[in-house]
């Protein structure tokens, strides 16, 4: 078992996955989750000092610049947060012999494949966001040290802006919606992602085996389109009075291009860490029950 007194530095605790991690990491040690005022990822000095002063056994970076369209307008800021800060975190974590767990994205891929992407597939991002996340991965690997890069996709929760919340909000105001049906991926509930991450981190702290370092995909199984996800969300939440019609990506103008297919193969993380197999639809059902429980 890991040392319950171990120090864990969690960055991005106000985000979707980060908020859930505050709960799931707690049994593993003392979680320190400084806000942006204390650790600003655009201020690399504050990043270095946070790790050096705490000397944690584990650093979990759930912070990122995630506004895909906004990154096209703020490429330098996106690069600071998604690429430069992870490099500094990796250097600082290595200096104190800590594990670094960092999240990346399916958008590092260009979408030209029609079979699930594995960790062996070369990234080919088509947006500024995707390129900065790829550069963050490369920077961490170049530094070395004990690290895990966890790529996930289509994250949703009760917090922040995400597709599921947007659809439920629109359904309250509209009886008909059009949703893109030619972008395919794997929806991921932030709560499940945080649970799986905690299980992985427990193993890292207990065994401290540097051979576990590397890149892993962390999603459920199966695949769907945004249109398919919208229909599943409305079915789960009883919004069957809202009609959903499929449209092509060409009917929506966005600042950043979206990849057409970014399904991730997560068999490697299941084999290495025993992460339970779960479908994206099972995660959505758990999310609905979670939301319902909070209303009681």
ZAMARGU-4260 file (C-alpha; in steps of 0.2 Angstrom, whole numbers, plus 5000, padded with zeros to 4 digits):
<rodrens>
0) 5000/5000/5000 | 5006/5018/4997 | 5011/5029/5011 | 4996/5038/5017 | 5007/5053/5022
5) 5014/5055/5005 | 5012/5073/4998 | 5003/5075/4982 | 5003/5091/4971 | 4988/5092/4961
10) 4987/5106/4948 | 4970/5111/4939 | 4959/5106/4954 | 4945/5117/4948 | 4943/5109/4932
15) 4933/5094/4927 | 4945/5080/4930 | 4955/5090/4943 | 4940/5092/4954 | 4936/5074/4954
20) 4954/5070/4958 | 4953/5080/4973 | 4942/5066/4980 | 4949/5051/4972 | 4968/5055/4977
25) 4964/5059/4995 | 4966/5041/5001 | 4983/5040/4994 | 4991/5054/5004 | 4990/5073/5008
30) 4983/5082/4992 | 4990/5100/4990 | 4979/5109/4977 | 4985/5127/4975 | 4975/5139/4965
35) 4980/5149/4950 | 4985/5164/4962 | 4998/5152/4969 | 5004/5142/4954 | 5001/5150/4937
40) 5006/5139/4923 | 5011/5154/4913 | 5023/5159/4927 | 5036/5145/4926 | 5045/5151/4941
45) 5030/5148/4952 | 5028/5131/4944 | 5046/5126/4949 | 5045/5133/4966 | 5029/5124/4970
50) 5037/5107/4966 | 5053/5112/4975 | 5045/5118/4991 | 5033/5104/4993 | 5044/5090/4987
55) 5030/5079/4983 | 5030/5060/4979 | 5017/5063/4965 | 5013/5078/4954 | 4997/5077/4945
60) 4994/5090/4931 | 4976/5091/4927 | 4978/5109/4921 | 4978/5114/4903 | 4972/5127/4890
65) 4957/5117/4883 | 4948/5130/4873 | 4951/5122/4855 | 4945/5138/4846 | 4953/5150/4858
70) 4970/5142/4855 | 4969/5148/4837 | 4968/5166/4843 | 4980/5163/4858 | 4994/5151/4852
75) 5007/5158/4863 | 4997/5157/4879 | 4991/5139/4874 | 5009/5134/4871 | 5014/5141/4888
80) 5001/5131/4897 | 5001/5115/4887 | 5019/5113/4882 | 5031/5124/4892 | 5023/5122/4909
85) 5023/5103/4907 | 5042/5103/4903 | 5046/5113/4918 | 5035/5102/4929 | 5044/5087/4922
90) 5061/5095/4926 | 5055/5099/4944 | 5047/5082/4947 | 5063/5074/4941 | 5074/5085/4953
95) 5064/5079/4968 | 5062/5061/4962 | 5043/5063/4961 | 5031/5054/4948 | 5023/5066/4936
100) 5006/5061/4929 | 5000/5072/4915 | 4984/5072/4904 | 4984/5074/4885 | 4971/5073/4872
105) 4965/5063/4857 | 4966/5079/4847 | 4985/5076/4845 | 4979/5065/4831 | 4973/5071/4814
110) 4958/5060/4812 | 4964/5051/4795 | 4963/5034/4803 | 4948/5023/4804 | 4954/5011/4817
115) 4957/5015/4835 | 4973/5025/4838 | 4986/5016/4849 | 5001/5023/4858 | 5012/5018/4844
120) 5003/5029/4831 | 5012/5045/4827 | 5003/5061/4832 | 4998/5072/4818 | 4988/5087/4825
125) 4978/5099/4814 | 4974/5113/4827 | 4985/5124/4838 | 4977/5115/4853 | 4982/5098/4847
130) 5000/5104/4842 | 5003/5112/4859 | 4997/5096/4868 | 5008/5085/4857 | 5023/5097/4861
135) 5019/5095/4880 | 5020/5076/4878 | 5037/5077/4868 | 5044/5089/4881 | 5040/5077/4896
140) 5047/5062/4887 | 5063/5072/4883 | 5066/5077/4901 | 5063/5059/4906 | 5061/5054/4924
145) 5046/5045/4931 | 5031/5050/4922 | 5014/5045/4914 | 5006/5054/4900 | 4987/5049/4900
150) 4978/5053/4884 | 4959/5055/4886 | 4945/5061/4875 | 4928/5070/4875 | 4928/5074/4894
155) 4912/5079/4902 | 4906/5082/4920 | 4894/5093/4930 | 4908/5107/4930 | 4914/5119/4917
160) 4909/5120/4899 | 4907/5103/4890 | 4896/5095/4877 | 4885/5086/4889 | 4881/5101/4899
165) 4879/5111/4883 | 4866/5099/4876 | 4856/5098/4892 | 4855/5117/4893 | 4850/5119/4875
170) 4837/5105/4877 | 4828/5116/4890 | 4826/5130/4878 | 4824/5121/4861 | 4813/5107/4855
175) 4824/5103/4840 | 4843/5103/4839 | 4856/5099/4825 | 4872/5090/4830 | 4887/5085/4820
180) 4887/5067/4815 | 4904/5065/4806 | 4916/5067/4821 | 4919/5050/4830 | 4927/5048/4847
185) 4925/5041/4864 | 4916/5051/4877 | 4924/5051/4895 | 4916/5055/4911 | 4928/5065/4922
190) 4923/5055/4937 | 4928/5039/4929 | 4944/5046/4923 | 4949/5052/4940 | 4944/5035/4948
195) 4955/5026/4935 | 4969/5039/4938 | 4969/5036/4957 | 4970/5017/4954 | 4985/5020/4943
200) 4993/5032/4955 | 4991/5020/4970 | 5001/5007/4960 | 5015/5020/4956 | 5017/5025/4974
205) 5016/5007/4980 | 5029/5000/4968 | 5039/5015/4962 | 5043/5005/4947 | 5051/5017/4934
210) 5047/5004/4920 | 5029/5009/4921 | 5034/5026/4914 | 5027/5030/4897 | 5011/5035/4887
215) 4994/5027/4889 | 4977/5030/4882 | 4963/5032/4896 | 4946/5030/4889 | 4931/5018/4890
220) 4928/5006/4875 | 4916/5009/4860 | 4914/5024/4850 | 4901/5037/4844 | 4898/5053/4836
225) 4893/5070/4844 | 4876/5066/4837 | 4876/5049/4845 | 4881/5056/4861 | 4868/5069/4861
230) 4854/5056/4858 | 4861/5045/4872 | 4862/5060/4884 | 4844/5065/4881 | 4839/5047/4883
235) 4848/5045/4900 | 4841/5062/4906 | 4823/5060/4900 | 4824/5073/4887 | 4815/5063/4873
240) 4804/5078/4869 | 4820/5086/4861 | 4822/5081/4843 | 4840/5079/4837 | 4845/5079/4818
245) 4862/5074/4812 | 4872/5087/4801 | 4890/5087/4794 | 4905/5097/4801 | 4904/5107/4785
250) 4888/5115/4791 | 4897/5122/4807 | 4910/5135/4805 | 4924/5134/4819 | 4940/5143/4821
255) 4949/5127/4823 | 4947/5112/4812 | 4941/5096/4821 | 4948/5078/4817 | 4935/5067/4810
260) 4940/5051/4820 | 4950/5050/4836 | 4945/5034/4845 | 4958/5029/4857 | 4963/5011/4860
265) 4965/5009/4879 | 4970/4991/4880 | 4988/4995/4885 | 4982/5004/4901 | 4970/4990/4906
270) 4984/4977/4904 | 4997/4987/4913 | 4987/4994/4928 | 4971/4983/4928 | 4960/4998/4924
275) 4942/4990/4922 | 4935/4989/4905 | 4920/5000/4904 | 4910/5007/4889 | 4907/5025/4886
280) 4888/5022/4888 | 4891/5014/4905 | 4901/5029/4910 | 4886/5040/4904 | 4874/5030/4914
285) 4885/5031/4930 | 4886/5050/4927 | 4867/5052/4926 | 4865/5042/4943 | 4879/5053/4950
290) 4870/5069/4945 | 4853/5062/4952 | 4862/5057/4969 | 4868/5075/4971 | 4850/5082/4970
295) 4844/5071/4985
</rodrens>
